[in-house]
Amino acid sequence: MAMNKYLKWLSETNTYWWNDDADMDTMDIAIDNGSTGVTTNPLLVKKSLYAHPDYWRPNIAGAKDLTGDAKAEEIIRGITVQIAKKYQPIYEKSGGVQGYVCAQVNPKKQGDTAEMIEIGLRLAAWAPNIAVKVPATAAGIRAIEELQAQGLTTVGTVSFTVSQALAIAAAQQRGLTRCRKAGIKSGKAFSVIMVGRLDDYLRDVVHDMGSSVPEEHIICAGTACIKRAYKIAREAGYETKLMPAGMRGAYHATDLAGSDMSFSLSAGIHVMLGKVEELVEMEDYEIPAEIIESLMSIPEFKRAYEPNGLPVSEFITYGVTQRTLSQFVEAGWTPISEFEIG
């Protein structure tokens, strides 16, 4: 990634952006373009690990005699710590406002609150600028509150709906209140909506339904949801920063530019944004009513868009939630645990 006019401009608005990658080759250029954090996950760690095995082997030697989950976690630790060192100067200069590197709890533990809390505490001890990622299941929401209450920085992830984003933010706010009441220094809070993954899921639903909702409406679904969650969260006074992630096109970023969010931007999106000529803040832009009306004909969009459209008890069974967690396990966590260290 070369110098990128759009990313540099974006970093000068109210918007922060984080590099959605675990590849050390891109980190310095990303920082030069305004990146203030990194959103790793098991898929991204696996991609970097297998693409650059010789680079990472010295950092993951401690996993040589381990197996299974312990091996995967130790490998992830070795990689994450190196990335965290790269961003620690930003963390220190910003007074802990930015400069975070994500470490995600074992996606196989998606329904176990106690296990996710235990793992989260271990991950947070890796470096001062670790942000612990926890999935937005019912168990995950409980874990997020407890980890936040203990002074950690948390990122609620595997989240696709207004209901999930707001449940994360509410849990983080409860945790922040408890943390401060206990006299503990509080961390920061981030709440994800994987905008592109929601669009992908709804596209499949539309095709399965035989619906006539056009593609130009489908690609507005994730943006519509995060804009609605953003407005409600601000009205509620939540301290959480929303984080659009899983973007599929430049439009996912440009339609949100200037909003007080932390964007998660992959290398592919960097390239797309580098071709954008107009530098326009779009915080007040609303998805047109006729597009919302069209999308509301899709029951799964309605569940995603309405603030109470998805009960907490159904977070774990929402179609795209299970699709994503399964991918994190099968294409991320498991291959990491099977990596030959030598």
C-alpha positions in Angstrom: 0.0 0.0 0.0 1.5 3.4 -1.1 0.6 6.8 0.3 -3.2 7.1 0.2 -4.8 10.5 -0.1 -8.2 9.4 1.1 -6.9 7.5 4.2 -4.7 10.4 5.2 -7.7 12.7 4.9 -10.0 10.3 6.7 -7.6 10.3 9.7 -7.9 14.1 9.9 -11.7 13.9 10.4 -13.5 12.6 13.5 -13.0 9.1 12.1 -10.1 6.8 13.2 -9.2 3.8 11.1 -7.6 0.5 12.1 -5.6 -1.8 9.8 -7.6 -5.1 9.2 -4.5 -7.3 8.7 -1.8 -9.2 10.6 0.9 -8.7 8.0 3.9 -6.9 9.4 4.9 -5.8 5.9 2.0 -3.4 5.7 2.1 -1.9 9.2 4.5 1.0 8.7 2.8 2.2 5.5 -0.6 1.9 7.2 0.6 4.0 10.2 2.0 6.6 7.7 -1.5 6.7 6.2 -3.2 7.3 9.6 -3.9 3.9 10.9 -4.2 4.0 14.7 -4.9 0.3 15.5 -5.2 -3.3 14.2 -8.2 -5.6 14.1 -6.8 -9.1 13.9 -8.9 -12.2 14.1 -8.1 -16.0 13.8 -8.5 -15.8 10.0 -6.1 -12.9 9.6 -3.5 -14.4 11.9 -3.7 -17.7 10.0 -3.3 -15.9 6.7 -0.1 -14.0 7.9 1.3 -17.1 9.7 1.0 -19.3 6.6 2.1 -16.6 4.2 5.3 -15.7 6.2 6.2 -18.8 8.2 9.9 -18.1 8.4 9.3 -14.6 9.7 7.0 -15.8 12.5 8.8 -18.9 13.6 11.2 -17.1 16.0 8.2 -15.4 17.7 6.2 -18.6 18.2 8.8 -21.0 19.4 7.0 -21.2 22.8 4.2 -23.2 21.1 6.5 -26.0 19.8 5.6 -28.5 22.5 1.9 -27.5 22.8 -1.1 -28.9 21.0 -4.7 -27.9 20.3 -6.2 -24.7 21.8 -3.1 -24.0 23.9 -0.9 -24.1 20.8 -3.2 -21.9 18.8 -3.4 -19.3 21.6 0.4 -19.3 22.1 1.0 -18.8 18.3 -1.5 -16.0 18.3 0.2 -14.4 21.3 3.6 -14.5 19.6 2.2 -12.7 16.5 0.0 -10.3 18.3 2.7 -9.1 20.7 4.9 -8.1 17.8 2.1 -6.1 16.2 1.3 -4.5 19.5 4.9 -3.3 19.8 4.5 -1.5 16.4 1.4 0.4 17.7 2.5 1.0 21.2 3.9 4.5 20.4 0.5 5.5 19.2 -1.1 4.1 22.3 1.3 6.1 24.5 1.1 9.3 22.5 -2.8 9.2 22.6 -3.0 8.5 26.3 -4.6 5.1 25.6 -7.3 6.5 23.3 -6.0 4.6 20.2 -3.0 2.4 19.4 -4.8 -0.9 20.2 -4.2 -4.3 18.6 -7.1 -6.8 18.9 -6.7 -10.3 20.3 -9.8 -12.5 19.9 -11.0 -15.1 22.4 -11.2 -18.7 21.2 -14.2 -18.8 18.8 -14.9 -22.3 20.0 -16.0 -20.9 23.4 -18.7 -18.7 22.0 -21.3 -19.9 24.5 -19.1 -20.1 27.7 -19.0 -16.8 29.6 -16.6 -17.9 32.3 -14.2 -19.4 29.8 -14.2 -16.2 27.7 -13.6 -14.1 30.7 -10.6 -16.3 31.7 -9.2 -16.2 28.2 -9.8 -12.4 27.9 -7.8 -11.7 31.1 -4.9 -13.8 29.6 -5.0 -12.0 26.3 -5.0 -8.5 28.0 -1.8 -9.4 29.8 0.1 -9.8 26.6 0.7 -6.0 26.1 -0.7 -2.8 27.5 -2.4 -1.9 24.2 -4.4 -5.2 23.7 -8.1 -4.8 22.9 -9.9 -8.1 23.8 -12.4 -9.2 21.1 -15.4 -11.1 22.3 -18.3 -12.4 20.1 -21.8 -10.8 20.5 -23.5 -13.9 21.8 -25.5 -13.8 25.0 -22.6 -15.4 26.8 -20.2 -12.9 25.1 -22.3 -9.9 26.2 -21.9 -11.1 29.8 -18.2 -11.6 29.3 -17.8 -8.1 27.8 -19.4 -6.4 30.8 -17.2 -8.3 33.2 -13.9 -7.7 31.3 -14.8 -4.0 30.9 -15.5 -3.9 34.7 -12.0 -5.2 35.3 -10.5 -2.3 33.4 -9.8 -4.0 30.0 -10.4 -2.5 26.6 -13.0 -4.6 24.8 -14.3 -5.0 21.3 -17.6 -6.7 20.8 -17.4 -8.6 17.5 -19.2 -11.1 15.3 -21.9 -8.5 15.4 -24.2 -7.7 12.5 -27.3 -6.1 13.8 -28.5 -3.0 15.6 -29.6 -5.2 18.5 -26.1 -6.7 18.9 -24.2 -3.4 18.6 -26.4 -1.7 21.2 -26.3 -4.7 23.6 -22.5 -4.6 23.3 -22.5 -0.8 24.0 -24.9 -1.1 27.0 -22.8 -4.0 28.5 -19.6 -1.9 28.1 -21.2 1.1 29.7 -22.3 -1.0 32.7 -18.8 -2.4 32.9 -17.3 1.1 32.7 -19.6 2.3 35.5 -18.6 -0.7 37.7 -15.0 -0.2 36.9 -14.9 3.4 38.0 -17.0 2.7 41.1 -14.3 0.2 42.1 -11.6 2.8 41.6 -10.0 0.9 38.6 -8.6 2.7 35.6 -11.1 2.1 32.8 -10.3 0.9 29.3 -11.9 1.9 26.0 -14.9 0.3 24.3 -15.6 -0.6 20.7 -18.7 -2.2 19.1 -18.5 -3.8 15.7 -21.0 -4.3 13.0 -19.6 -6.4 10.2 -21.4 -4.4 7.5 -20.2 -6.4 4.5 -20.9 -9.8 6.0 -24.4 -8.7 6.7 -24.8 -7.7 3.1 -23.4 -11.0 1.9 -25.8 -13.0 4.2 -28.9 -10.9 3.1 -27.9 -11.4 -0.6 -28.1 -15.2 0.0 -31.4 -14.8 1.8 -32.8 -12.7 -1.1 -31.8 -15.2 -3.6 -33.3 -18.1 -1.6 -36.6 -16.1 -1.2 -36.8 -15.4 -4.8 -37.1 -11.8 -3.8 -36.8 -8.9 -6.3 -34.8 -6.6 -3.9 -32.0 -5.3 -6.2 -28.3 -5.5 -5.5 -28.0 -1.7 -5.2 -30.3 -1.9 -2.2 -28.7 -5.0 -0.6 -25.3 -3.3 -0.4 -26.8 -0.6 1.7 -28.1 -2.9 4.4 -25.0 -3.0 6.6 -24.5 0.8 6.3 -28.2 1.4 7.2 -27.8 -0.8 10.4 -24.6 0.9 11.6 -26.0 4.4 11.0 -29.1 3.5 13.0 -27.1 2.0 15.8 -24.7 5.0 15.8 -27.6 7.5 16.2 -29.2 5.5 19.0 -25.9 4.9 20.8 -25.1 8.6 20.8 -28.6 9.5 22.0 -28.1 7.0 24.9 -24.8 8.6 25.8 -22.8 5.4 25.4 -19.0 5.9 25.4 -18.5 3.0 23.0 -17.1 3.8 19.5 -18.8 1.9 16.8 -16.6 0.0 14.4 -17.7 -0.9 10.9 -15.8 -4.0 9.7 -15.9 -6.6 7.0 -16.3 -3.9 4.3 -16.8 -5.1 0.7 -16.4 -1.8 -1.2 -15.2 1.8 -0.9 -18.9 2.8 -0.4 -19.0 1.2 3.0 -16.3 3.6 4.2 -17.3 6.7 2.1 -20.9 6.6 3.3 -19.7 6.8 6.9 -16.7 9.1 6.5 -16.4 11.7 9.2 -18.5 9.8 11.8 -17.0 9.4 15.2 -16.1 5.7 14.6 -13.1 3.5 14.3 -13.1 1.9 10.9 -11.6 -1.5 10.3 -10.1 -1.4 6.8 -8.5 -4.3 4.9 -5.8 -3.9 2.3 -8.3 -4.3 -0.5 -10.4 -1.5 0.8 -7.3 0.7 1.1 -6.8 0.3 -2.6 -10.4 1.1 -3.4 -10.3 4.2 -1.3 -7.1 5.3 -2.9 -9.1 5.8 -6.1 -11.8 7.9 -4.5 -11.5 11.6 -5.5 -14.2 13.2 -3.4 -13.3 13.9 0.2 -16.7 14.4 1.7 -17.8 13.8 5.3 -21.0 11.8 5.4 -21.9 11.5 9.1 -25.4 13.1 8.5 -26.1 11.1 5.3 -29.1 8.8 5.7 -29.9 5.8 3.5 -32.9 6.8 1.4 -36.3 5.8 2.7 -37.2 3.9 -0.4 -34.2 1.7 0.0 -35.0 1.0 3.7 -38.6 0.2 2.6 -37.3 -2.2 0.0 -34.9 -3.9 2.5 -37.6 -4.2 5.1 -39.3 -6.8 2.8 -36.5 -9.1 3.9 -37.4 -10.6 7.3 -33.7 -11.1 8.2 -33.0 -7.4 7.5 -35.9 -6.3 9.6 -34.4 -8.4 12.5 -31.0 -6.7 11.9 -32.3 -3.2 11.5 -34.9 -2.8 14.3 -33.4 -2.0 17.7 -35.2 -4.8 19.3 -35.4 -7.0 16.2 -33.1 -9.7 17.6 -33.5 -10.9 21.2 -30.2 -11.5 23.0 -31.1 -15.2 23.3 -31.0 -15.4 19.5 -27.7 -13.7 18.9 -25.9 -17.0 18.7 -28.3 -18.5 16.3 -28.6 -15.6 13.8 -27.5 -17.1 10.5 -24.5 -14.9 9.8 -23.3 -15.2 13.4 -23.0 -18.9 13.0 -21.5 -18.7 9.5 -18.8 -16.3 10.8 -18.0 -18.2 14.0 -17.7 -21.4 12.1 -15.4 -19.8 9.6 -13.2 -18.4 12.4 -12.9 -21.9 13.9 -12.5 -24.0 10.8 -10.5 -21.6 8.6 -8.7 -19.8 11.3 -8.3 -21.3 14.7 -7.9 -24.9 13.6 -5.2 -24.3 11.0 -3.3 -22.2 13.4 -3.3 -25.1 15.9 -2.1 -27.4 13.2 0.8 -25.2 12.0 4.2 -27.1 11.9 6.6 -25.0 13.9 9.6 -27.2 13.2 
